[in-house]
Amino acid sequence: MDTPLAIFSGRSNPALARAIAESYGTKLGDVTIKEFSDGELYVKFEQSIRGEDIFIIQSTPPPGDNIMELLLMLDAAKRASVKRVTAVIPYFGYARQDRKDQPRVSIGSKLMANLLVEAGADRILTMDLHAAQIQGFFDIPLDHLYASRAFIEHFKSNPIENLVVVAPDVGSLKTSRAYSKKLGTSLAFIDKRRPNANESEIMNIIGDVEGKNVLIVDDLIDTAGTLTNAAAAMKERGALNITAICTHPILSGPAYQRIEDSPIDEVLVTDTVTLRQPSDKIKVLSVADIFAEAIQRIHTNDTISALFDN
């Protein structure tokens, strides 16, 4: 007998969760999540999930309540005797705290992994981790999806002529090289120095951008300092139209204003994180179909890597 499947959502990104369920061909399961007057969270599944294969969709930003909400949902699911519970985390927070690079600091992403496993997660499904090595922090299976499929499909349908792909820092060079290869373009990258957290300084551009259209590739945009400084540097070097893509539009602090004031023509993002406000420069591509197909493959024990073979 086939194991029943159910998809549930926390409150961090209900629009994406509904889109994933719709793409899969089902509806979200019934769960009650509320806050008591003192701020404590309460979670209850309003349907039987005994013996089922369930998927709980919850991105982390803002991280405090959303992480706790996810942990409570995982705990409630295990106590309800599910067969397997997968934490679907489209944007995995604390991924930038992946090492002890200073004395007396925590490794936030390792702590996140420990909490998720201890709460009862049997499997993790996420997209474009800021640091791929975070997968090694888990002692349970982790399936790592890539938004590149959505972006590449977009550019194949809407090609940009005379294009150069630009990595805004050395850390994004590997991803940018993959985009450059798939789109058949040249590649450039920016050597930068970051004096303080959430601040960046453009140092040097390696590669030719003069007289070319530019595609800046990054996994996330937080305060948009790196992105807008990169765009300004491209313009100074004679770049034409500037497009940026990122999987996770955190867009905190002055990000929206910086993008509006920058020479960037368009920013393509995904819906792993809900936009705080609309912007004429920002266009959202959905990754719901990618997650729905991955959920189907996990449920039927098929390979995930086949999603990204082409």
N, C-alpha and C positions, 0 to 999 in steps of 0.2 A: 504493500500500500504506500502510495506517494505521501511524503510528509507535507502537510499544509504549509503555505507561506503567508505571512502577513507583514505589512509595512506600516510602521508608526513614525510619527514625527514629534520632535520637541518644538519649542516655540521660536527657535532662532531664525529659521528660514522656511516658514510653512509653504510659501509659494513654490520653492524648488521641490519640496517634498511632495506636494500635490502633483507637480509636473512629472516627477519620477514615477509616482504611482499610476498616473494616467498613461504614461508611455509604456509602463509594464502591462497595463490592462486591468488594473484593479483600483480600489479605493483605499485611502488611508484607514488604518484601524482606529478604534475608538479608545482614547486615553484621556483621562482628566489630569490636568496640571494646574495647580493654583498655588497662591501664596497666602500664608497666614498673616495676621496683622503684624507679627514680629519679624516678618521677612523670610521665615522658613518656608521651604518648598514642600509640596505634597504631590505625589504621583500615584495614580491608580489606573491599571488597565481595566477597561469597562467591558471586556469580552474575554472569553476563555482562550488562553494561548498555550495550554498544556500540550506538550509534544510537538509544538510547531517550530518551524524555522522562521525566526522573525528578524527584521531589519529595522533599526532605530536610526532615523536621519536627524542629525544635529551638528551644525557648524558651531564653532566656539565663540566668535566675537559678538558682543562683549564677553570676555572669557569667564568671569566669576560665576554668575548665575547659570549660564548656559552649560558650563562644564558640570556644575553640581546637579543640574537638571538631568543631564545625560547619565551621570553616575547613579542617580536615584532610579531612572528608568531601567538601567541595566540590572540593578539590584532587584527591582520589583519583578522583572522578567524572569530572572533565575529562580526567585522564590515562587513564581507561578509555574515552575516545572516545564519551561520551554526545552525543546530538544537542542536548539542552538540559537544564539543571539549574536548578530553582527552589528557593530557600531559603525554606521555610515557617517563619516565626518568629512564633508566636502572641503572645508577649510580647517586644517589641524593647527590650532593655536599653540603658542609657545615654541614653535618650530625653530625660531631664531635663537633660542636658548638651548643649544645643542652641545655645548662643550664648556669646560671650566677654563676659560681663557684669562681669568683674573683670580686673585686670592679671595676666598670667602664669598663665592657666589654659588648659587644653585644651578643645577642643570634641569631647567624647567620641563623640557620635552621628555626627559627620562622619567621625571616624576609623573607627568601626564600618562605615560605608558604604564607605569606601575599602578596608578589609580584605576585606569580602565580595565586592566586585567583583574585587579583585586575586586572590582565591582561586579565582575562576571562576564565581561566580553569574551566570546570565543573566537572572534575574528574582527579585523579592522578593515574597512574599505575607505580609502581617502584619495585625494587628488593633488598632484603637484606639490609634494612636501618641499618646504624651503630647503631642507637638507636631507638628501636621500638616505644618509646613514642612520636616520632616526628609525628606519625599519628594523635595524639591529637592536633597538632598545626593547622590542617586544619579544616575548617568548611564546606568542601565538601567531597564527598566520596573518599577514598584512598584504592586502592587494592594493597596488599603487597605480592609479589611473592618471592619464595625461590629457589635458585640455587641448593639446596640439591638434588632435583630430578635428575638433570643432573649428579651430582657427585655420588650419590648412584647407578644410573644405570651403570656408568662407573666401579665402584668397584665390582658390581655384575657380570659384564662381564669380569673384570680383577681382580679377588680376590687376596688379600695379606694375606698370612698365618701368624700366630703368631703376630697379629696386636694389638697395643694399640693406642687409639685415645688420643691426647694431646691438651688441651686448653692452648694457650700461655699466657693467663691472665685470671683473674676472670671474666672479662666482656664477654668472649667468652665461658664460661663454659656451659651455657644452650644449646647453639648450639652444642658444642662438645658432650655433653651428648646425644643429639638427634641422632647424627651420630653414637655414640658408641652403642646405642640401636638398630638402624636399621642395623648396620653391625655386631652386636653380638660380640663386643670386650670389653676389659677392658678400663678404663678411668684414665687419669692422668691430672694434671694441674700444671701450673707454677705460683708461687707467685713471683711477680716482683715489683720493685719500679722504677718509671719513674722520674729521677731528673729534666729533662727539656723536653720541647716539642720536639717530634721526636727523643727522646733518651730513651733507656730503659736499665735496669740493672737486670739481672737474680738473683733472691734471693734464691728460693728453689723449688724443684720438689716434688710434692705430688703425690705418686703413683709409681708403679714399671715399669721401662722401660728397665732394663738390659736384654740383650739377646733377645729383641723383635724388630720387625719392627714398626716404628712410623709413625702416620699420624697426622700432625699438622693442626688444623682447625682454620681459621679466616675469617672474612668477607671482609677485604681488606688488601693489603700490600702497604704501602706508601714508606718509606725509607728503609724498610726491616730490621731495627735494631731489632725489637722485634722478628721477625721470625728467623733471623740468630743467635741471641743470644740464642734463645730457642733451635735451632738445635745443637749448640755447647754444650749446657748444656746436651742435650740428649746423644750426643756422649761420653761426659765425664762420664756419668752414664752407659755406656755400650750398648747403642742402636745400632741396626744393620742398615738396610736401613731406610732412612728418606724421607718421602713424605710430601709435604705441599699442602693444597688446600685453595684457596681464591676466592671469587666472583669477587672482583673489583681490578684488577692489576694496581693501580695508578703508582707504581714504579718510584718515583721521586728521584732526587738527586743521591746518591750513590747506589741505590737499586740493579741495575743490577750487579755491581761489587761485592757487598756484597753477592749476591746469588751465583755468580760464585765462589767466594772464600770460600764459606761455605761448610759444609759436607752434605748439602741437595742433594739428588739424583734426585728429580723431583718436580717441582711445577706445579700443575694443577690450571688453572684459567679459567674464562669465558670471553666472548667477550663483556661484558658491557662497557668496556673501550678498546680502540685500543692500542695495545702494541707500545711503542716508538721504539723498536728495537727487532730483533729476539734473541733468546737464546736457546742453546741446552738443557738447563735444564727446560725450560718453555713450557708447552703444553696447548693449548687452547681448551676448550669445549664450543660449542655454546649453548646459551640459546634462540636462535631464535624461536624454536618450542614452548617453554613455553610461550613466549610473544605472539606468533601468536594465540595460543589456548586461552590465556587470553583475547585478543582482540575480538576473536569470541564470547566468553562467555559474555563479557561486552555488545557487540553489540546486542546480543539476550536476554540479561537480565537473563542469567544463573549464577549459583553460581561459584565463583572462588575457593573456598576452596576445591571443589571436585578434583582439580588438584593435591592436596597434601595429599589426604586421605590415600593413600597406603604407 
